[in-house]
Amino acid sequence: MNFHTESGVQLLHIEASLGHLQMRLVKESKLRRYQQKRSKTMQVKLFKISQQYQVGELTTSELLSTCKHQNGPALRRLAVLNLGNNCLEELPESLATLHALEKLHLFGNQIKTIDAKIIGDLRNLTFLNLNNNQIKTIPSAINRLVNLQYLSLDGNQLTSLPAEMCALSKLTELHAAGNQLSALPLEIGFLVKLSRLHVQKNKIKELPEGLGKLIHLEIIDAAANEIRIFPTEIHKLPLKELYCEENPLLDALPVHSIQEEEILTLKEITARYVMKQLKDRRKMVKYGDKVFYEENPAWSYMRRAIRHYPNIRDMLAQASKCALCGASFLNTWLECVRFVDGHRDLKLSNSPGRVPIRALLCSYKCFNTPGHEFYGIAFP
Ligand SMILES: [Zn+2]
């Protein structure tokens, strides 16, 4: 049981400083003696409660509520609570009353479920450590911890993380190593402040493309997963360290393949045409030997027309760009890979060796252009 008696003493001092004006007018030495006496009494009480808890006379819930009554308002201002390495099987209900809590350690317990009501009430939490428990799911109410900066879920039994978690816009560190995760939420790109992502020792097959939006991401530890290839825009991140050992990463091997004839759907052809017109504001016109640029009438027409079709706009927002020619496409592309050297090309401080990065090409026409660095992917 790691109940910090020192923090009780600190809180007492805080409370004393908020005391009535009359009290402040008392001589300083007298006040100090008074504070020391109160602190001493408080320490004795807390030790007694702690011993009762250790011999099993008090449950954790009783422990917290007893402590709460020892110093009235002080515990309600409790900012740090360490309940690590105990035998908790669930979150104590009295946690929900500790509204000022900023750091909460619950590692090394036997917690199986997280009560959404209790966790959702801890709005001031910036740090939450739930490592080494038996948690199978994280409730979507986690999105109410709007101040959370550090979340650690290592060594649990999680098979997925809720998409709602990606609403934690202040989160800078996410640790979820040693779970059973097969994927990360597609919405991960909304964790705009994320700088460290530790998801090693899971069963992740693919990191979401949204990772490429995390412009503060400096460390990814994705070792010991089932990853074959990394997202297309990973090379644009300010990464300093990337760990990807013990993954079945793609390798450059010569295999025989046949290029199937490309037949695009009418929807794909139309979408590509619309996106091309929306991009080309000016078009080139030739008069004899001279070249002029004039406004593309289709550009202004498309821009006006598309305002009336928000669903088409949403659909086109899902489009991607060809890694070679830059043209936009919607649902049909060639999945390719590019191999980069982690140290030389990605400027990482560690050396993960050759990193396969996904690249999407618009057509065989682009793929068959000589002189590029993209390889086709042969699916087994
Ligand atoms: Zn292309």
Boltz pocket constraint, residues with backbone or C-beta under 6 A from the ligand:
constraints:
  - pocket:
      binder: B
      contacts: [[A, 322], [A, 323], [A, 324], [A, 325], [A, 326], [A, 327], [A, 361], [A, 362], [A, 363], [A, 366]]
      max_distance: 6.0
